[in-house]
Amino acid sequence: MLFTSKSDATLAIDLGPDAVRLIELRLRKAQLTITLSAQQALEDGPLATLPTRHLAALAALLGQHRLHTRSAIAAMPTNMVVTRTVQPDKANAGPGAPAGKSLEDHIRWTLQNCLPFDPRDLLFDYWPIHEANSGKPPEFMVVATQASVVEQYMRGFEKLKLTCAHLDVAPCALATLISHSVENSDAPVGTIALSQHLDFFAIAERGRVLFWRPFELPHPQDTDAGAQANLDRMGDEISKCVSHMVGAMHVDNLSEVLLYGCGSENLLVGEYLKNRFHIPVRSPSPLDALPVQARGDYASLADGRVGTHYCTAMGLAMKYAGGQHG
């Protein structure tokens, strides 16, 4: 549990593709309260230097603000994570599949053919997509990254005198946030998270990620043509996701789509997606998931233009502040 008698605060750190964002929360009279929010943009550089740039930005934030704790949870950057959906029955039928081995062996075998890095440096986690009694074939969402990258982050946290209790991924943090933000969290909800470097579309249900696909929007947005090209590219990427969702996952009843991140407050984006996919689209503030009294001195984050960038950090905070991991 992150909150103990010795520590009544925790840091939720989002290691985003474009910036580091953090929220500090404290327990005050059994009430969870935000006591700090801050962000630091990353310097430009190649992907290989991303952990170094993250840790430098985090060090700058820690130097600028007075913290009440050094206990933290963090979300890995999505551009350093590989995701796949694995169906063990189909894996068993594949040539060279490790027959009779464990689920972990089948996942490792599936991943080794699609990793952009040395399989010997593989670290992964997974969870079932369907409930055990759903009647659907077993299917698992897999998240993989480099063990050496995780070690680099953990060593960096240690040098900054931070105790990182858990590393997660942004879509899982958002799934928790959504489960506290929508009226019917049992229905599948689409999520689009936008940043300056990498975006993703995810489907969440009951606080669990069912699908996750990253995409990039390379077109400039400083002209009407560039903005429209970005919208069309986003629409095309989501169309691919919807096709997979209906054809392979047999999910065709998204209740709504939630927009977070850079540009999500632009009404044209939501209107475009609503008209193209005929699904309700909105861009809520992450603070909508918290009672007003929990927002402390940071009620300004309720402004969607500001708070939307803290969606991952807020999801992390809600997922782990009570001590529940997984």
C-alpha positions in Angstrom: 0.0 0.0 0.0 1.4 3.4 -1.0 -0.2 5.4 1.9 1.0 4.2 5.3 1.3 5.7 8.8 4.8 7.0 7.8 3.7 8.4 4.4 0.4 10.1 3.7 1.3 11.1 0.2 2.3 9.7 -3.2 3.4 11.0 -6.6 1.8 9.8 -9.9 4.2 10.4 -12.7 3.3 10.3 -16.4 6.4 9.7 -18.5 4.7 11.0 -21.7 6.1 11.1 -25.3 6.2 14.9 -25.1 6.5 15.8 -21.4 6.8 14.6 -17.8 3.7 15.4 -15.8 3.1 14.6 -12.1 0.4 14.9 -9.5 1.0 14.7 -5.8 -1.8 13.4 -3.6 -2.2 13.4 0.2 -4.6 11.7 2.6 -6.1 14.4 4.8 -8.6 13.2 7.3 -9.2 10.1 5.2 -9.8 12.3 2.1 -7.6 12.0 -1.0 -6.5 15.5 -2.0 -4.4 16.9 -4.9 -1.5 19.0 -3.4 0.6 19.5 -6.5 0.4 19.3 -10.3 3.3 20.2 -12.6 4.7 19.4 -16.0 8.0 19.8 -17.9 8.4 19.5 -21.7 11.0 17.2 -23.0 14.0 18.4 -25.0 14.1 17.1 -28.6 16.1 14.0 -29.3 16.1 10.4 -30.7 14.0 7.7 -29.2 17.0 6.0 -27.7 17.6 9.0 -25.5 14.1 9.2 -24.2 14.7 7.7 -20.8 17.6 10.2 -20.3 15.5 13.1 -21.3 12.6 11.9 -19.1 14.8 11.7 -16.1 16.3 15.1 -16.8 12.8 16.7 -17.0 11.8 14.9 -13.8 14.9 16.1 -12.0 14.0 19.7 -13.0 10.4 19.3 -11.7 11.6 17.9 -8.4 14.1 20.8 -8.1 11.3 23.3 -8.7 8.7 22.1 -6.2 8.6 21.2 -2.6 7.3 17.6 -2.2 5.7 15.9 0.7 6.9 12.4 -0.4 9.4 10.5 -2.5 7.0 7.5 -3.0 5.9 7.3 -6.6 4.1 5.3 -9.3 4.8 6.0 -12.9 3.6 5.2 -16.5 6.0 4.1 -19.2 6.1 6.1 -22.4 3.8 4.5 -25.0 6.4 4.9 -27.7 8.7 2.4 -25.9 6.1 -0.2 -25.4 4.9 -3.0 -27.8 1.3 -4.3 -27.6 -0.2 -7.5 -29.1 -3.3 -9.6 -28.7 -2.5 -13.3 -28.1 -5.0 -16.1 -28.5 -3.3 -19.3 -27.1 -5.4 -21.7 -29.1 -4.3 -20.1 -32.4 -0.7 -19.9 -31.1 -0.8 -23.6 -30.5 -1.6 -24.2 -34.2 1.2 -22.1 -35.5 4.4 -23.6 -37.0 7.1 -23.8 -34.4 4.7 -23.0 -31.5 5.9 -24.4 -28.2 3.3 -27.2 -27.8 2.5 -28.1 -24.2 4.2 -25.1 -22.8 2.9 -22.4 -20.5 0.9 -19.3 -21.5 4.0 -17.2 -20.9 6.0 -19.4 -23.3 3.4 -18.9 -26.0 3.4 -15.2 -25.4 7.2 -15.0 -25.6 7.1 -17.1 -28.8 4.5 -14.8 -30.4 6.4 -11.6 -29.4 9.8 -12.7 -30.6 8.8 -12.4 -34.2 7.6 -8.8 -34.0 9.9 -7.1 -31.5 12.0 -4.1 -32.6 14.6 -5.1 -30.1 16.6 -8.2 -29.0 14.1 -10.8 -27.6 16.7 -11.6 -24.8 15.9 -8.1 -23.5 12.2 -8.8 -23.3 10.0 -7.9 -20.3 6.2 -8.3 -20.6 2.9 -8.4 -18.7 -0.5 -9.6 -19.8 -4.2 -9.8 -18.8 -7.3 -11.6 -20.1 -9.5 -9.5 -22.4 -12.7 -11.5 -21.7 -14.2 -12.6 -18.5 -13.7 -16.3 -17.7 -17.4 -17.1 -18.0 -18.0 -15.0 -21.2 -18.1 -18.0 -23.5 -15.5 -16.4 -25.8 -12.1 -18.1 -26.6 -9.3 -17.1 -24.2 -7.6 -14.0 -25.4 -4.9 -11.8 -23.7 -3.7 -8.3 -24.1 0.1 -8.3 -23.9 2.4 -5.3 -23.1 6.1 -5.7 -23.8 9.2 -3.5 -23.4 12.9 -3.8 -22.9 14.1 -4.9 -19.5 17.1 -2.7 -19.9 14.9 0.4 -20.4 12.9 -0.4 -17.2 16.2 -0.8 -15.3 17.4 2.6 -16.7 14.3 4.3 -15.4 14.5 2.5 -12.0 18.1 3.5 -11.6 17.2 7.1 -12.5 14.4 7.2 -9.9 16.8 5.9 -7.3 19.4 8.6 -8.1 16.6 11.1 -7.7 15.8 9.6 -4.3 12.4 8.4 -5.5 10.9 5.0 -4.5 8.9 3.8 -7.5 6.5 1.2 -6.3 5.1 0.3 -9.7 5.5 1.0 -13.4 2.3 0.9 -15.5 1.2 2.0 -19.0 -1.0 5.0 -20.0 -4.0 3.0 -21.5 -4.3 1.0 -18.2 -4.2 4.2 -16.2 -6.9 5.7 -18.5 -9.1 2.6 -18.1 -9.2 3.2 -14.4 -9.9 6.9 -14.9 -12.8 6.1 -17.3 -14.3 3.5 -14.8 -14.7 6.5 -12.4 -15.8 9.0 -15.1 -18.7 7.4 -17.0 -22.1 6.5 -15.8 -22.1 3.0 -17.4 -18.5 1.7 -16.9 -19.7 -1.8 -17.9 -20.1 -0.7 -21.5 -17.0 -0.5 -23.8 -15.7 3.0 -24.1 -13.3 4.3 -26.7 -10.5 6.5 -25.7 -8.2 8.7 -27.8 -5.1 10.2 -26.2 -3.3 12.9 -28.2 0.2 14.2 -27.8 2.7 16.1 -29.9 4.6 12.9 -30.8 2.4 9.8 -30.5 -1.3 9.2 -30.1 -3.3 6.1 -29.3 -6.8 4.7 -29.5 -7.9 2.2 -26.8 -11.1 0.4 -25.7 -11.8 0.0 -22.0 -14.4 -1.9 -20.2 -14.9 -2.3 -16.4 -11.5 -0.7 -15.8 -9.7 -3.1 -18.2 -8.0 -2.4 -21.5 -9.5 -4.6 -24.3 -7.7 -3.0 -27.2 -4.8 -0.5 -27.8 -3.3 0.8 -31.0 -0.8 3.7 -31.2 -0.7 6.0 -34.3 1.1 9.1 -35.4 -0.2 12.3 -37.0 2.7 13.7 -39.0 0.9 16.5 -40.8 1.5 20.1 -39.7 -1.5 21.7 -37.9 -0.7 25.3 -38.5 -2.9 25.5 -41.6 -6.5 24.5 -42.4 -5.2 21.9 -44.8 -2.8 20.5 -42.2 -5.5 20.3 -39.6 -7.9 18.6 -41.9 -5.2 16.1 -43.0 -4.6 15.3 -39.3 -8.3 14.7 -38.7 -8.6 12.5 -41.8 -5.5 10.5 -40.7 -7.0 10.1 -37.2 -10.3 9.0 -38.6 -8.6 6.4 -40.9 -6.6 5.0 -38.0 -9.6 4.7 -35.8 -11.5 3.1 -38.7 -8.9 0.3 -38.7 -9.4 -0.1 -35.0 -13.2 -0.3 -35.3 -12.9 -2.9 -38.1 -10.7 -5.0 -35.9 -13.0 -4.4 -32.9 -16.1 -5.6 -34.8 -14.4 -8.4 -36.9 -12.0 -10.0 -34.5 -13.2 -8.9 -31.1 -17.0 -9.0 -31.8 -17.4 -5.7 -30.0 -19.7 -3.3 -31.8 -21.4 -1.3 -29.1 -19.1 1.5 -28.0 -21.1 3.7 -25.6 -19.0 6.8 -26.4 -15.5 8.1 -27.2 -13.5 10.2 -24.7 -10.8 12.6 -26.0 -7.8 13.5 -23.9 -4.5 15.4 -24.5 -3.1 17.9 -26.9 -5.9 19.5 -29.0 -8.7 17.4 -27.5 -10.5 20.6 -26.4 -10.9 21.6 -30.0 -14.6 21.2 -30.7 -13.9 20.5 -34.4 -12.0 17.3 -33.5 -14.9 16.0 -31.5 -17.5 17.0 -34.1 -15.5 15.4 -36.9 -15.3 12.1 -35.0 -18.9 12.2 -33.9 -20.1 12.7 -37.5 -17.7 10.1 -39.0 -18.5 7.3 -36.5 -21.9 8.3 -35.3 -20.8 7.8 -31.6 -21.1 10.4 -28.8 -17.7 12.1 -28.4 -16.6 14.3 -25.5 -13.5 15.7 -23.9 -13.9 15.6 -20.1 -11.5 16.9 -17.5 -9.7 14.1 -15.6 -10.8 15.9 -12.4 -14.4 15.0 -13.2 -13.7 11.6 -11.7 -12.9 13.2 -8.3 -15.3 14.9 -5.8 -14.8 18.6 -5.7 -13.3 18.6 -2.2 -10.5 16.3 -3.4 -9.2 18.8 -5.9 -7.5 20.9 -3.1 -5.9 24.0 -4.5 -5.9 22.6 -8.0 -9.5 23.1 -9.1 -8.1 24.9 -12.2 -7.3 21.4 -13.5 -11.0 21.0 -14.0 -10.6 23.3 -17.0 -10.4 20.8 -19.8 -7.7 22.8 -21.6 -5.3 22.3 -18.7 -6.5 19.1 -16.9 -6.8 16.9 -20.0 -3.0 16.7 -20.2 -3.0 15.1 -16.7 -5.3 12.2 -17.7 -2.6 9.5 -17.3 -1.3 10.9 -14.0 -4.8 11.1 -12.6 -5.6 7.6 -13.7 -2.4 6.3 -12.1 -3.4 8.1 -8.9 -6.8 6.7 -8.8 -5.6 3.2 -9.6 -2.8 3.0 -7.0 -3.6 5.5 -4.2 -5.6 2.9 -2.5 -2.8 0.4 -2.6 -4.3 -1.8 -5.3 -1.9 -2.9 -8.0 -2.8 -4.7 -11.2 
